[in-house]
Every structure is written in structure tokens, then in C-alpha cells.
Amino acid sequence: MKKIIIIGAAGRDFHNFNTYYRNNESCKVVAFTAAQIPDIAGRKYPASLAGSLYPEGIPIYAQDDLPDLIKKLDADECVFSYSDVSYDAVMGVGAIVNAAGADFTLLGYKQTMIKSTKPVIAVGAVRTGCGKSQTSRRVVELLMERGKKVIAVRHPMPYGDLEAQKVQRFASIADLEKHGCTLEEMEEYEPHIERGNVIYAGVDYEAILRAAENDPDGCDIILWDGGNNDFPFYKPDLTITVVDPHRPGHELKYYPGEVTLRIADVAVINKIDSADFENIQTVRANIEKVNPGCVVVDAASTLTVYDPSLIRGKRVLVVEDGPTLTHGEMKIGAGVVAARRFGAAELVDPREYAVGKLAETFKIYPNIGKLLPAMGYGKEQMADLAATIAATPCDAVIIATPIDLNRVVKIDKPNTRVDYALQEIGKPSLEDVIDNFLKK
């Protein structure tokens, strides 16, 4: 019996276990390791989710402990199971694993995709922060306009009680509080709820899929709203992948972003309105290189600024989506674009005023620059976010997160929101793609 360690970040790792290892008597998963997400290590994958072969559950350790764990637990194989990671970083982990004597494995989608009884449209991206969520929202809007009942299923973000988060259904803003959502979860779920469609998430994605297919409000189509740059958990009938010309070349340098591009039926080149022509052409050439048969849709990420008067001539603090700035490595988000377009006098650097967990985040990700990541994996981080905003000397705050931070974090300074939506440019459009899909 092979002894397995699954290397993850509270998402793909649990799904790989559930679909491939949970009932596999030829293997024994002896541990999970956790990275990227704070405060995950030290917990257990509970016995109620792990199944009959694991009556004690499975311990979760920090990834830093991996070399010692391999030797201590006599592990034969380590399975890399998280996303938005450079090839250098992936193979760096592979070297650690091999040097400790174990095999290094990446599971493919054949082993882990679940078949739905409903048509599935999957939306993914080559990096965090490409605009996948706004693309998902655009697809949902197009389907709803055509009379279809869409149930969205979001890539997992289970950072709390895993047992309680087995299957989660979000149909109202009250459900966000009911399930004790983090800021990161709210940012993904709330825009769907506001548009009137139900969204599911959690830990056990087969149980989630069956619940979604039989949702009490009805279900015509499942939308897989893929997080990070992961490939789908469900077998798609249409796969849409978003690429980002602000990070040209990344579509061929990150795992599993290149996988999502290679399996795409449609590639959306987003942010054409704010990217350099040279970079757009680089991305276009790379799509042609690895997936010449896919449809390419050009798109802009259009901005709506609620109160531009709070930007012009002002010293502004820009708050952007947290994961996009951290492991997504984005330098230019919607808040920066809005600051430039509406004539901000200066971007105020929040780093010297950061407190608590946010100060730690800047140490771990030193290349974030003069932007404030909206980190909110728990109440402590959200309190640190509010304290950092309060301490930063600025005239106004630009909120460029998918939800209005004012609803969950106290901001004691003048502030304005930036909304962003996907707008296709020319033909083919996503409307054409959806109409062709529905005809089939």
C-alpha cells in the first residue's frame, strides 16, 4: 500500500483526495500539507469527510514541514494539488520531494473530473486576477437573458469548519453570514447573489454537484466558476479560459494555468483597453501556439467609478482584491487604472502603516508595492485591514474589490468604489459562443 502526502492549499487537495484516494484501497493518505492560506495547518481533514478508510481523519501540516514529514511518515509519493504556481516553484517542491526519497505526482483531469447530469460551462483563467469572475458573471447574464436557470458552483475556499462546509448553498446575502464567510468568499459569492442566481461551494464537490443539479429553484445549466487558475472539477461541455495581457507570457509559465489554456474551447483576452499592444500580441501568439483551434474573444474590463471627484488631484489609497496581489502577483488592478484615468495626484504607500497580519503579508509578498490587499481570511485579518486603512494618511480610499468593503469593514475616510465588468470587443463575442452552445 502506497503512503501518500497531498500537497495543497485547502481546495484542489481535498478534491483530489475525495475523487481519487478516498475509497482507493491501494493507497493510504497519511497527511495533507497546506500553503498560501494562513492558519490552515494544524487542523484535520475530518473522518466524516474522509470516509470509512480513515476513521481518525487525516492531519494537515504546514508545507514547510514536508521534507521531515516524508521521512517521518515513510511517504512513497507526494501529490502536488494547488494552483497559480510558477513552474519554477512547482519543480522546486518536486526537488524537495525527490531529495527526501518520494515520487512527485500531478494528477490529471481524467482522474478528478466529475460528470454532471446537466450541461456544464466552465470558466477558468491562466492566473488569479485575469477577470475570470467578471467573465463568469457575463456568461450567467447571457444565459439568464435566454431564459435559462443557471446554478453556479465556485472553486473551493473552505477555511473554516470543514465538516460544516461540506455543501454550502448561497441564495441571499444573509447566507453569507449564516455560513461565516471570509472576505475572500464574499467577494466571489455576493456578485452572483446580487444577479439573482444561486451559487454553491464547499468541500465535497460530488455532493455539491448533485445538490446543484437538484436545486429547489431549478437548474438548466451548471456554471463552474473556477478559482485561481485551476482546471475544472466537473467535466465541461464548454470551457472558457481568460488570459491577461498585463502579464504576457504567464499563460505558459504557471501551473495549471497552461493546462486551462490548452483545454479551452474559447480563450478570452481581457483588459485590452488598458494593456500595451505588444503584450496583447504576445498573448495572442501564445494562444495560437498551444491551442490553435480555440475561439478567441477580445474583451475590455470596463470600469465604473461611483464618485470620481474623490480621485482627481487627491492622494489616494488603493485597496485591491487580496489574492490577486499576493499569489496572483498583479501590479495593475482596477483601482490603479481608475486612479490613473481620473487624475489622482499620488498613490499612497500603505506598507509602513500596515499592522498585524497585513504587515506579515507584505513581508511574505514584498513585490505588492503601493497597493493594499484586502485580506480577510478571518476576523483578525479584517480588523487589521480596517486599522491599516485608518492609519494610512490619504485624502480618499479607492475600493477596487468585488464587494463594497464598507459593508464588512469600517472605513473612516472618504471612499469610492470601482466596479468592473467584461465587455467584448468586436466578433466573435461571448454572445455568439453562448448561442452556438445552446443550439448544440
Beta strands, then each sheet from edge to edge (+ up, - down):
strand 1: 2-8
strand 2: 27-34
strand 3: 44-45
strand 4: 58-62
strand 5: 77-80
strand 6: 85-86
strand 7: 103-105
strand 8: 120-125
strand 9: 150-154
strand 10: 167-170
strand 11: 198-202
strand 12: 221-225
strand 13: 238-243
strand 14: 254-255
strand 15: 266-269
strand 16: 295-305
strand 17: 315-321
strand 18: 346-347
strand 19: 372-374
strand 20: 396-400
strand 21: 415-424
sheet 1: 3+ 4- 2- 1- 5- 7-
sheet 2: 6+ 14-
sheet 3: 10+ 11- 9- 12- 8- 13- 15- 16- 21+ 20+ 17+ 18+
sheet 4: 10+ 11- 9- 12- 8- 13- 15- 16- 21+ 20+ 17+ 19+
end
